[in-house]
Amino acid sequence: MPMMSDPLEVVDAQATIIALQSETINELFQLLMQHISAEEADRLPCVAKINKAAVIRRRIQPPETR
């Protein structure tokens, strides 16, 4: 596959990668939550990071897509 030279194409590709990674993280998190209690989840550092990311996402995401 040839390298992308159009900056907009690169940004679009990066956004697609981030969206795929986000979906995967959400799916893995849902699987994890099936196997641990809410109390255990609250103590996980990754849960704090996921919650922080959700707050940031809400600040940049248009209301109609929430």
ROVEXDO-618565 format. One record per atom (N, C-alpha, C, O): x, y, z. Coordinates in steps of 0.2 Angstrom, whole numbers, padded with zeros to 4 digits, always signed. Each point is the difference from the previous one (the first is absolute). Example, Ala and Ser with C-alpha at 12.3 -4.5 7.8 and 13.67 -1.06 7.14 Angstrom:
BEGIN
+0066-0028+0039 -0004+0006+0000 +0004+0006+0000 +0005-0001+0003 -0007+0006-0007 +0004+0006+0001 -0004+0005+0003 +0003+0006+0001 
***
This chain:
BEGIN
+0004-0006+0000 -0004+0006+0000 +0004+0006+0000 +0005+0001+0004 -0006+0004-0008 +0004+0006-0001 -0001+0005+0006 -0005-0001+0003 +0010+0004-0001 +0000+0005+0006 -0005+0006-0002 -0001+0002-0006 -0003+0000+0011 -0004+0006-0001 +0004+0006+0000 +0004+0001+0004 -0006+0003-0009 +0004+0007+0000 -0005+0006+0001 +0002+0005+0002 -0009-0006-0002 -0005+0005+0001 -0001+0000+0007 -0002-0005+0003 +0004+0011+0000 -0001+0001+0008 -0007-0002+0002 -0001-0003+0005 -0004+0005-0009 -0007-0002+0002 -0001-0007+0000 -0004-0003+0005 +0007-0001-0009 -0001-0007-0001 +0003-0003+0006 -0002-0005+0003 +0008+0008-0001 +0004-0003+0006 -0005+0001+0006 +0000-0005+0005 -0002+0011-0004 -0004+0001+0006 -0007-0004+0000 -0002-0003+0005 -0001+0002-0011 -0005-0005+0000 +0002-0007+0002 -0004-0003+0004 +0009+0001-0006 +0003-0007+0001 +0001+0000+0008 -0001-0005+0003 +0004+0010+0000 +0001+0000+0007 -0006+0000+0004 +0000-0004+0005 -0005+0008-0007 -0006+0000+0003 -0004-0007+0000 -0003-0003+0005 +0004-0001-0011 -0003-0006+0000 +0004-0005+0004 -0004-0004+0003 +0010+0004-0002 +0004-0004+0004 -0002+0001+0007 -0001-0005+0004 +0000+0011-0002 -0002+0002+0007 -0007-0003+0002 -0001-0002+0005 -0003+0003-0010 -0007-0003+0001 +0000-0007+0001 -0003-0003+0004 +0007-0001-0008 +0000-0007+0000 +0003-0002+0007 -0002-0005+0003 +0008+0009-0001 +0003-0002+0006 -0005+0001+0006 -0001-0004+0005 -0003+0010-0005 -0005+0002+0005 -0005-0006+0000 -0002-0002+0006 -0001+0000-0011 -0005-0005+0000 +0003-0007+0003 -0004-0003+0004 +0010+0002-0006 +0003-0006+0003 +0001+0000+0007 -0002-0005+0004 +0004+0011-0001 +0001+0001+0007 -0007-0001+0003 +0000-0003+0006 -0005+0006-0008 -0007+0000+0003 -0002-0007+0000 -0003-0002+0005 +0004-0002-0010 -0002-0007+0000 +0004-0004+0005 -0003-0004+0003 +0009+0005-0003 +0004-0004+0005 -0002+0002+0007 +0000-0004+0005 -0001+0011-0004 -0002+0002+0007 -0007-0004+0002 -0001-0002+0006 -0004+0002-0011 -0006-0003+0002 +0001-0008+0001 -0003-0002+0005 +0008-0001-0008 +0001-0007+0002 +0003+0000+0007 -0002-0005+0004 +0007+0009-0003 +0003+0000+0007 -0005+0001+0005 +0000-0003+0005 -0005+0008-0006 -0005+0001+0005 -0005-0006+0002 -0003+0000+0005 +0003-0004-0010 -0004-0006+0001 +0003-0005+0005 -0003-0005+0003 +0010+0006-0001 +0003-0004+0004 +0003+0003+0007 +0003-0004+0004 -0004+0010-0003 +0002+0003+0006 -0006+0004+0003 -0005+0002-0004 +0005+0000+0010 -0005+0004+0003 +0001+0007-0001 +0006+0002-0002 -0011+0002+0003 +0001+0007-0001 +0005+0003+0005 +0004+0005-0002 -0004-0007+0008 +0005+0002+0005 +0007-0001-0003 +0005+0004+0001 -0004-0010-0004 +0007-0002-0002 +0002+0005-0006 +0005+0002-0001 -0010-0001-0003 +0001+0004-0006 +0002+0007+0002 +0004+0003-0003 -0008+0000+0008 +0002+0006+0003 +0007+0001+0002 +0003+0006+0000 +0000-0011+0002 +0007+0000+0002 +0005-0001-0005 +0006+0001+0001 -0008-0002-0007 +0005-0001-0006 +0002+0007-0003 -0004+0004-0002 +0010-0003+0001 +0003+0006-0003 -0003+0001-0007 -0001+0006-0002 +0000-0011-0001 -0002+0001-0007 -0008+0003+0000 -0001+0003-0005 -0002-0005+0010 -0007+0003+0000 +0000+0007+0001 -0004+0004-0003 +0008-0001+0007 +0001+0007+0001 +0002+0003-0007 -0003+0006-0001 +0007-0009-0003 +0002+0003-0006 -0006+0000-0005 -0001+0005-0004 -0002-0011+0004 -0006+0000-0004 -0005+0005+0001 -0003+0003-0004 +0002-0002+0011 -0005+0005+0002 +0002+0007-0002 -0004+0005-0002 +0011-0003+0003 +0003+0006-0002 -0001+0001-0008 -0002+0006-0002 +0003-0011-0002 -0001+0001-0007 -0007+0001-0002 -0001+0004-0004 -0004-0007+0008 -0007+0001-0001 -0002+0008+0001 -0003+0002-0004 +0006+0000+0009 -0001+0007+0002 +0003+0005-0006 -0004+0005-0002 +0010-0007+0000 +0003+0004-0006 -0004+0000-0006 -0002+0005-0003 +0000-0011+0002 -0004-0002-0006 -0007+0004+0000 -0002+0003-0005 -0001-0002+0010 -0006+0003+0001 +0001+0008-0001 -0005+0003-0003 +0011-0001+0004 +0001+0007-0001 +0001+0002-0007 -0001+0006-0002 +0003-0011-0002 +0001+0001-0008 -0005-0002-0004 -0001+0001-0006 -0003-0006+0008 -0005-0003-0004 -0007+0004+0000 -0002+0002+0005 +0000-0001-0011 -0007+0004-0001 -0005-0004+0004 +0000-0006+0000 -0005+0010+0003 -0005-0003+0004 -0004-0005-0003 -0003-0005+0003 +0001+0006-0010 -0004-0005-0003 +0003-0007-0001 -0004-0004-0002 +0010+0004+0003 +0004-0007-0001 +0001-0004+0006 +0003-0005+0000 -0005+0008+0006 +0001-0003+0006 -0005-0005+0002 +0000-0003+0005 
***
